[in-house]
Amino acid sequence: MKGGGTAKGIIDMVREFECEVVGIGVVIETLEPSKKLVDDYVSLLTLNIVNTEEKLIDVKPSKGWM
């Protein structure tokens, strides 16, 4: 999840069918933007850094998960 737009869109669509989302889980989230469009979700991993020049990608377990 980057900004949460897709998750928010799914929540809005589900509400149109008079249903309720009881949880959101994502495999990986980014640090930026720090404020997401959805607040209540669980992610397994956090993407901390992507540096294409140095070919560096830093992914760590999300806080609170382990």
VMD Tcl script that draws the C-alpha trace (Angstrom):
set ca {
  {0.00 0.00 0.00}
  {1.34 3.37 -0.92}
  {-1.33 5.97 -0.20}
  {-4.32 3.72 0.43}
  {-6.40 4.89 -2.54}
  {-7.16 1.40 -3.81}
  {-8.13 0.15 -0.35}
  {-10.37 3.19 0.18}
  {-11.98 2.62 -3.21}
  {-12.77 -0.99 -2.33}
  {-14.24 0.08 1.02}
  {-16.44 2.64 -0.74}
  {-17.57 0.06 -3.32}
  {-18.41 -2.51 -0.62}
  {-20.54 0.09 1.19}
  {-22.56 0.62 -1.99}
  {-23.68 -3.01 -1.61}
  {-24.61 -2.35 2.04}
  {-21.78 -4.56 3.29}
  {-19.06 -3.93 5.83}
  {-15.29 -4.35 5.58}
  {-14.10 -5.95 8.81}
  {-10.38 -5.86 8.12}
  {-7.71 -4.86 5.64}
  {-4.45 -6.74 5.23}
  {-1.65 -5.80 2.86}
  {1.57 -7.60 2.08}
  {3.77 -4.51 1.91}
  {3.38 -0.80 2.70}
  {5.60 2.19 2.00}
  {6.86 4.66 4.59}
  {5.86 7.61 2.41}
  {3.31 9.00 2.43}
  {3.10 8.45 6.17}
  {-0.60 9.46 6.25}
  {-2.68 6.89 4.37}
  {-6.27 7.26 3.18}
  {-7.24 4.33 5.42}
  {-6.24 4.07 9.06}
  {-7.11 0.57 10.21}
  {-5.02 -2.01 8.35}
  {-2.34 -4.61 8.97}
  {0.76 -4.97 6.79}
  {3.34 -7.73 6.87}
  {6.30 -5.75 5.46}
  {7.42 -2.14 5.19}
  {9.37 -0.83 2.20}
  {11.86 1.59 3.73}
  {14.24 2.55 0.92}
  {14.46 2.15 -2.85}
  {17.71 3.48 -4.30}
  {17.93 2.61 -7.99}
  {21.40 4.11 -8.42}
  {22.92 1.85 -5.77}
  {20.50 -1.00 -6.53}
  {19.36 -1.04 -2.92}
  {15.95 -2.08 -1.63}
  {15.33 -2.19 2.13}
  {12.28 -4.18 3.28}
  {11.64 -5.05 6.92}
  {8.83 -6.67 8.91}
  {6.20 -4.10 9.82}
  {6.17 -2.76 13.36}
  {3.68 -4.48 15.56}
  {3.55 -7.57 13.38}
  {6.29 -9.58 15.04}
}
mol new
graphics top color blue
foreach p $ca { graphics top sphere $p radius 0.5 }
foreach p [lrange $ca 0 end-1] q [lrange $ca 1 end] { graphics top cylinder $p $q radius 0.2 }
display resetview
